[in-house]
Amino acid sequence: MKKRRSLAPEYREDYLLNTVEFVPERQAISLHSFCHSLLMPSFRDRRSTAMPYILVSLVLSGKELFTDPDGDQGVREAGYFSISDLNQLTPSRFKNNLHLERYFVLIRVNRFLRELLDSLFPNGLPKGQAPDPVRLKRCFEDIRRVLRRHGEPDDVLLGAMAFRLLNEAAEQFSARTGLPEPLSRALQYIDNQFCNPALTRMDTARAAGISAVSLGKLFRENLHRTVNHHILELRLEKGKRLLAQTGLSVSEIARQCGFSYPYYFCRVFREHFGCTALAFRQERRK
């Protein structure tokens, strides 16, 4: 194992490198490195050449507005998970990332990995809010733990840990396999936008490429809920996490979850969970 630290005014990254020689023909996952990264507000992606890696990333804290190569805008914040192919040069444009903290690993590309990714993610590499980011975080930290051991890195164990991470991602995002494609697009759009108080059903339908009426029908037939109910549940679940894990005020939590008015957040929280937001926080702290 080798350590490397990259420091610049716009970012700070600490790498743990796997020093075992890469053999592309080997039928196994080959992990290149683990990184704990902190991006400053001035960060811009300046990558100009493709790189032979798959990047698997989880946002730990902060918030980042971005525009992808297709021109679509989105938000990455705590719990946002993505797998990206760095062989394809598709840099995004970023702005207003307030000290965005993340874990990521680089996995060397070979034929075995390509076939594995196609098998795990038949509908494309996942990007969006993870249903259970804590489990994914543990997978990243297990990889870091293996790399930190003294002596020569255990390349086989690292490959197994990388597979566990990919498999966990497949399990969390596989609930959307088999859904109609417009519905999958709508769910991904909502994952990236539900904290925006201006989000509407019409916006979601436009992102999915269908009418608002058709979108409502897809939600009722496949998910047995309305679009607005789905958005509300995502906002409330994020509110629960922030109440339990931070000392932010209820007003600030309401704002970060996409509620225009704190009193409305408090009312629907009590209706859904049977207690006030402050009572929930006190109980969790006990």
C-alpha positions, 0 to 999 in steps of 0.5 A: 500500500502506498499513500498519496496526498493531493493538495490544491486551493480547490481540492484536497484528496488523500489516496491509498494506492494498491501497489500490486501489478495490474494484469488485464487478462486476469478474470478478477476485479482489480482495485486501483485506489481508495480516496477521501476527497474534499472539494472546495467551492472553486473546484472545476473538473479539468479532466481533458483525457479519458482514463482506464478506470471505473469511478465509484463515488459516495457523497458524505456531506455538502451540496453540489449543483452540477450540469451534466454533458447533456445539459441536465441540471441536478444536485449532489448531496449526502447519500448521492451515489454514482458509478462513472466510466472514466474511459468516456470523457464526459466532464460535468460543470460544477458550481456552489459545492460547499466543501463537498466531501466524498469517498471514491474508489477507482477500479481498473478496467478489464473485460471481466469488469465490463461483463460484471457491470453489464450483468449487475446494471443492465439498465445502465450505471446507477446515479442518484440518492442511495436508498441506504447510503450507510451500508454503502459507506461501510463498504467503502470503509472496509476497502480503506481498512484492507488497504491500510494493513501493513505489508503487501496489499491483499489484491484478492481481498480487495477485489472481493471488497470491491465486488461487495460494494458493486453488489450492494449498489446493484441491490439498492438500485435494482428495485427500478429494474423492470419498471417502464423506462419513463418511470425510471427516468422520472424517479432518477430526476426526483432523486436529484431534485426533491430538495428543490421546493419548486419541483413540480409534477410537470417538471418531472413529467417533462424530464421523463418525456411524457405528459403529467397525466401519463406520469401519474398513471405510471406511479399509481400502477407501478408504485401505488402512490402519487408523484407528490406522495413519493416526493413528500416521503423522500423529503420526510426521510431526509428530514429524519436523518438530519434530525437524528444526525445533525444539530441543525434547527428545524427551520434549516432542516425544513429548508434543506429538505425542500419545504418552503415553510417550517410549520408545514414540515412540522405538521406533515412530520407529526402526521406521518410519524406520530410525534413532533420533529423535536420529540423524534430528535430527543428520542433518537439522542437518548 
